[in-house]
Amino acid sequence: MTAATVLNAAIAVAAMTTACAANTPQPVANDERNCRAVRFAPPFAAVDPCSADAVLTEVVRAVFSYRPSEHADQRVAFRAARTLMDPGFASRAEPAALVWAPVSPTQWQQWRTAATTITASVHMSSDDRPTDTATTASRVLGVDLQPGDQPPIRWAVYANATRTAAAAWALSGIQVLS
């Protein structure tokens, strides 16, 4: 064999190795393909229980979507979203739902009197966050609260989700960011 033949063979082997490595799926810490979680019951049946993003987006939207004419206070919306929460977190955090949104008791009463429905929209932020694991995920979400025809109220939340084995993701922590 000549030196040129050996060099060409080495280049071919290197090229095939690189191509194979590029096409080999990399392990994903949060592998949704292996999730066997049971779907949520209505009204959350459309939420993918194997997607931390989907669960966190929907639970934050539900927690901050208010109907003051029907809800005595913000805790009612919180309770309605409990299906998407870790039970321990849901029990501990319910009282805090009164102060998470930048809504004063006076504003709540005005909305209640006017029968204003408050629609929350939620979007993922591109802020840095810890790397997901198979059982934990954290996200920064932007929340836009739209009270009828009034200007929107905006803020961000830092939300944590956990799950065990192949179970559904569940909200396990929330912190309002200023």
Buried (B, 14 or more C-beta within 10 A) or exposed (E): EEEEEEEEEEEEEEEEEEEEEEEEEEEEEBEBEEBEBEEBEEEBEEBBBBBBBBBBBBBBBBBBBBBBEEBEBBBBBBBBBBBBBBEEBBEEBBEBBBEBBEBEEEBBEBBBEEEBBBBBBBEEBEEEBEEBEBBBBBBBBBBBBBBEEBEEBEBBBBBBBBBEEBBBBBBBBBEBEE
